[in-house]
Amino acid sequence: RKLHSFTVMQPLKPEKDNPYCWFSLHAGGQYEYILVEKRGEKSDVGFIQLNRPKALNALCEGLMRELRQALDVFEADGEVGAIVITGSDRAFAAGADIKEMQNKTFQECYRTDFLAHWNRVSQSKKPVIAAVNGFALGGGCELAMMCDIIYAGEKAQFGQPEILLGTIPGAGGTQRLTRAVGKSLAMEMVLTGDRINAQDAKQSGLVSKVYPVDQLVSEAVKCGEKIAANSKLVSAMAKEAVNAAFEMTLAEGNHFEKRLFHATFATGDQKEGMTAFVEKRKASFQDS
Ligand SMILES: *[C@@H]1O[C@H](CO)[C@@H](O)[C@H](O)[C@H]1NC(C)=O
């Protein structure tokens, strides 16, 4: 099957007949393009599955809007300490929705700040793990890179093939990929459209772990549970500090880290964590 399949995706037919929409947290009712539930033994991992199977999870406007809504719901849910975003075994997301873009004018793109809303994913205060099976191409690769941690299934493929469509990555691909894998590989991928497999992605630092396809999602949820067991408050600070490394000089970043480090001493969770350590028991964090 030609990899260009993502360019000929079906447009926006509502997938209302979808039998898998078993659960919805969204106040407005069922989601159309995603499945949403809470996973983990303590239901502390927000779980979002992109679900436009016929379109290999092409990221249409509607899907991205629902993804933002689901993130808002999980951010407001005090029980949720981490979020997992995944797709299907075949595709995390094979691209943006090309038919939605095909006839857009520059004026329209500029006026609506096209794709700017996608950034919501990278602005989540709670840690977000991308569990990538199959294709993560174009917008799909960019979406994965907006997450904090990427786990890949053995058959995963990452790529930024926009150049083959006469455009360039527009949701952070040229920036986040370069920071993740370095200049030469990022240039090669962005200029040729060539994909890399899970092993190369691991080796280049794009992903942190590779798992067999059928274990990927449960391993990502396990990672989410591990994160959710820590203080949500302090995890948010840790995430903010790591992210600052991409925005600041080393001196500024170290200064920022130090301020946040000092701030943790104002929390009950630091007292609890260190007291539990001294008393040789497991900490019970209250997120305060
Ligand atoms: C875009 O424009 C072309 C040429 O006018 C037309 O054939 C095509 O159907 C349009 N595509 C969409 C998705 O509207």
The ligand as an ORCA input file, in Angstrom:
! r2SCAN-3c Opt
* xyz 0 1
  C     -10.428     21.972     -4.534
  O     -10.481     22.665     -5.754
  C     -10.443     21.827     -6.903
  C     -10.362     22.694     -8.140
  O     -11.306     23.743     -8.085
  C     -11.685     20.915     -6.903
  O     -11.659     20.052     -8.010
  C     -11.674     20.117     -5.605
  O     -12.848     19.335     -5.508
  C     -11.564     21.008     -4.400
  N     -11.373     20.166     -3.223
  C     -12.108     20.228     -2.128
  C     -11.803     19.274     -1.033
  O     -13.016     21.030     -1.985
*
